[in-house]
Amino acid sequence: MKRLFQIALFSAATIVATQVKAQEHRTVGESIKHDAHVVGHETAKGATAVGHKTSELAAKGAAAVTDARYENHWSRYGDNIYMDHHSRYYYVNKHGHRVYVRKSEMRDKPLD
């Protein structure tokens, strides 16, 4: 009788341990799926940031070559002011876009 009780107790413990392990495995799978989603999102954010920086550098390089730098004047954010062939003033923002400004919006001292 004692031996039968031990076998029944061992079988019950094995079944319970198997069920716990199966539930833990599902949680690990969900965790991996969540981590993959987070990594994908962070990769997309990084790629966007790299794209913006590349665009900014290309636009600033093109502005320095093709347009005249308006000396001793800066944008309100401290960016260089350029003058295009239509005598319009602009600066290149962090996304690589030209932002046109009026003379009254320019700074005559750089940001410290």
C-alpha positions as CSV (number, residue, x, y, z in Angstrom):
1,M,0.0,0.0,0.0
2,K,2.8,2.4,0.9
3,R,4.5,1.6,-2.4
4,L,1.3,2.3,-4.4
5,F,0.9,5.7,-2.6
6,Q,4.5,6.6,-3.6
7,I,3.9,5.7,-7.2
8,A,0.7,7.7,-7.3
9,L,2.4,10.7,-5.7
10,F,5.3,10.6,-8.1
11,S,3.0,10.3,-11.1
12,A,1.0,13.3,-9.9
13,A,4.1,15.4,-9.4
14,T,5.4,14.5,-12.9
15,I,2.1,15.5,-14.5
16,V,2.1,18.8,-12.6
17,A,5.7,19.5,-13.5
18,T,5.0,18.8,-17.1
19,Q,2.0,21.2,-17.2
20,V,4.1,24.0,-15.5
21,K,6.9,23.5,-18.0
22,A,4.4,23.6,-20.9
23,Q,3.0,26.9,-19.7
24,E,6.5,28.3,-19.2
25,H,7.4,27.4,-22.7
26,R,4.4,29.4,-24.1
27,T,5.5,32.4,-22.0
28,V,9.1,32.1,-23.5
29,G,7.6,32.1,-27.0
30,E,5.5,35.2,-26.3
31,S,8.6,36.8,-24.7
32,I,10.6,36.1,-27.9
33,K,7.9,37.5,-30.1
34,H,7.7,40.7,-28.0
35,D,11.5,41.1,-28.0
36,A,11.5,40.7,-31.8
37,H,8.9,43.3,-32.1
38,V,10.8,45.7,-29.9
39,V,14.0,45.1,-31.8
40,G,12.2,45.7,-35.1
41,H,10.8,49.0,-33.8
42,E,14.2,50.2,-32.6
43,T,15.8,49.2,-35.9
44,A,13.2,51.3,-37.8
45,K,13.8,54.3,-35.5
46,G,17.6,53.9,-36.0
47,A,17.2,53.7,-39.8
48,T,15.0,56.8,-39.8
49,A,17.6,58.7,-37.8
50,V,20.4,57.7,-40.1
51,G,18.3,58.7,-43.1
52,H,17.6,62.1,-41.6
53,K,21.3,62.7,-40.8
54,T,22.4,61.6,-44.2
55,S,19.8,64.0,-45.8
56,E,20.9,66.8,-43.5
57,L,24.6,66.4,-44.4
58,A,23.9,66.1,-48.1
59,A,21.7,69.2,-48.1
60,K,24.3,71.2,-46.1
61,G,27.0,70.1,-48.5
62,A,25.0,71.1,-51.5
63,A,24.1,74.4,-50.0
64,A,27.8,75.2,-49.2
65,V,28.8,74.4,-52.8
66,T,25.9,76.0,-54.8
67,D,24.7,78.9,-52.6
68,A,26.4,81.8,-50.8
69,R,26.8,81.7,-47.1
70,Y,25.3,84.8,-45.5
71,E,28.1,85.8,-43.2
72,N,27.6,86.7,-39.5
73,H,24.0,85.6,-39.5
74,W,22.5,82.4,-38.1
75,S,19.0,80.9,-37.7
76,R,17.3,80.9,-34.4
77,Y,18.7,77.4,-33.8
78,G,22.2,78.4,-34.6
79,D,22.4,77.0,-38.2
80,N,24.2,78.7,-41.0
81,I,22.1,81.0,-43.2
82,Y,22.5,80.6,-47.0
83,M,21.3,82.7,-49.9
84,D,20.0,81.0,-53.0
85,H,20.1,82.4,-56.6
86,H,16.7,84.2,-56.0
87,S,18.2,86.1,-53.0
88,R,16.1,84.1,-50.5
89,Y,17.6,83.3,-47.2
90,Y,17.3,79.8,-45.7
91,Y,18.9,77.3,-43.4
92,V,19.0,73.5,-43.5
93,N,17.1,71.8,-40.7
94,K,17.8,68.5,-39.0
95,H,15.8,66.5,-41.6
96,G,17.7,68.0,-44.5
97,H,14.9,70.4,-45.6
98,R,15.4,74.0,-46.5
99,V,13.6,76.4,-44.2
100,Y,13.3,79.9,-45.7
101,V,13.5,82.8,-43.3
102,R,13.1,86.6,-43.4
103,K,15.9,88.9,-42.4
104,S,14.0,89.9,-39.3
105,E,14.1,86.2,-38.1
106,M,17.9,85.9,-38.3
107,R,20.3,86.1,-35.4
108,D,23.4,88.2,-35.7
109,K,25.2,86.3,-32.9
110,P,25.7,82.5,-32.8
111,L,24.2,80.5,-30.0
112,D,26.7,79.9,-27.1
